[in-house]
Amino acid sequence: MRSDLIYDALGTVQNRYLLCQLASKATRKFHKPNTRVQETMNDVLTRVGRANETERIMGSVEESFVPQRRAA
């Protein structure tokens, strides 16, 4: 159900207003013609909910990315 997707996505985005803004913008970007908007919205909420899991598995971006200096 969509409420489960919303609660999973709230783990990534703490503010409900920001989640609404993110979901609406992403739904407009990812929507394909001749498909249901509801399915696109569910897909977006699933992706946002999984973003937190991916970060836990891979580590944070700051930890994994170390800029290297090059000689001039």
DODREN-14945 format. One record per atom (N, C-alpha, C, CB): x, y, z. Coordinates in steps of 0.001 Angstrom, whole numbers, plus 500000, padded with zeros to 6 digits. Glycine has a CB too. Example, Ala and Ser with C-alpha at 12.3 -4.5 7.8 and 13.67 -1.06 7.14 Angstrom:
<nodes>
513190494310507800
512300495500507800
513200496700507800
511308495527509046
512850497750507080
513670498940507140
512900500030507870
514084499402505725
</nodes>
This chain:
<nodes>
500837498823500000
500000500000500000
500885501245500000
499046499996501215
500332502317499519
501100503544499398
501505504111500753
500309504570498632
500705503910501783
501083504434503097
502368503784503600
499952504210504108
502574502507503303
503829501847503671
504995502466502927
503758500343503381
504795502799501666
505850503437500881
506191504818501434
505426503549499414
505167505529501891
505387506866502447
506171506780503743
504050507585502682
505826505842504603
506553505712505875
507995505284505642
505851504703506795
508246504446504653
509628504075504325
510397505286503790
509649502925503287
509736506096502975
510393507273502406
510643508337503470
509548507858501271
509828508396504503
510048509371505566
511314509069506356
508852509405506502
511835507857506256
513111507548506884
514252508267506203
513359506059506870
514096508576504928
515123509277504161
514937510786504249
515098508829502697
513708511241504060
513389512669504114
512587512896505392
512587513145502829
513117513668506319
512493513820507629
511252514717507611
513495514374508600
511187515657506700
510106516621506665
509045516167505661
510639518026506306
507799516092506076
506721515640505193
506511516594504015
505421515498505983
506687517884504265
506535518851503188
507598518635502118
506611520281503735
508845518414502532
509917518167501568
509694516867500810
511270518131502276
509146515857501487
508835514599500809
507773514820499742
508364513539501818
506779515627500043
505730515927499067
506303516660497866
504617516761499709
507165517643498116
507797518381497026
508672517467496175
508629519538497580
509466516627496834
510352515704496131
509550514712495292
511244514954497129
508487514166495875
507676513177495161
506989513808493946
506623512564496106
506490515019494085
505783515635492959
506750515984491817
505040516901493427
507935516509492165
508904516842491124
509439515590490435
510057517644491716
509739514571491221
510266513338490644
509209512628489803
510772512407491750
507952512686490225
506882512054489450
506745512727488092
505545512117490215
506860514043488068
506798514745486779
507979514381485884
506765516260487001
509164514211486477
510352513891485684
510324512453485161
511608514112486516
509890511494485998
509957510086485642
508726509569484893
510154509281486876
507650510347484847
506407509852484244
506561509645482741
505256510827484519
506065508504482289
506079508177480860
504650508232480335
506714506767480605
504484508683479104
503136508711478527
502531507305478483
503171509318477110
501240507231478517
500477505984478453
500719505074479656
500822505242477186
501153505638480775
501239504878482022
500464505632483089
502728504656482458
500102504932484134
499335505553485210
500250506393486087
498613504484486054
499776507559486455
500539508440487335
500727507781488699
499833509808487488
499732507014489128
499811506347490423
500981505363490469
498499505620490724
501212504653489378
502324503698489333
503665504437489359
502226502808488070
503726505567488660
504952506359488671
505224506889490073
504858507522487666
504191507352490761
504344507870492117
504792506766493071
503027508493492605
504227505582492935
504650504459493772
506120504119493520
503765503226493506
506534504170492268
507931503885491929
508858504925492546
508119503846490403
508471506183492503
509279507255493092
509394507062494596
508671508637492777
508290506772495270
508328506581496716
509166505362497094
506913506433497265
509133504326496265
509964503150496507
511436503507496378
509603502018495532
511771504288495361
513171504692495165
513665505558496316
513329505449493840
512834506460496784
513234507324497899
513400506490499165
512191508453498125
512513505540499380
512624504676500555
513863503808500524
511407503804500671
514269503369499351
515459502524499216
516750503338499262
515396501737497913
516673504640499087
517877505470499088
518597505360500423
517526506937498792
517870505274501506
518476505152502823
519174503805502962
517419505325503923
518598502736502422
519209501413502489
520503501380501696
518243500345501969
520515502004500536
521700502030499697
522833502762500400
521393502688498353
522508503837501087
523534504596501794
524128503758502924
522950505911502349
523294502986503619
523795502145504697
524720501056504168
522637501522505461
524403500498503012
525203499419502442
526519499961501906
524429498700501327
526470501046501172
527657501576500505
528457502515501393
527261502294499244
527906502985502475
528572504002503288
528209505363502755
530105503808503296
528528506376503510
528168507709503048
529117508152501938
528192508716504215
528667509097501162
529446509578500026
530717510267500509
528609510539499161
530629510987501624
531787511706502128
532898510750502533
531393512578503305
532533509583503079
533537508623503508
534211507938502323
532908507587504417
533466507661501272
534014506902500161
534751507785499139
532903506145499474
534411509056499070
535030509937498095
536097510787498764
533977510825497422
537325510576498383
538430511366498918
539107512042497734
539446510476499738
539016513364497633
539648514035496506
541164513897496578
539250515512496469
541767513703495426
543210513551495384
543823514799494753
543611512274494598
544925515220495309
545609516385494765
546534515944493642
546400517131495867
546632516771492666
547521516500491539
548643517525491519
546744516519490202
549785517097491111
550912518021491016
550672518999489877
552241517256490808
551088520209490079
550879521236489062
551927521153487974
550895522618489690
</nodes>
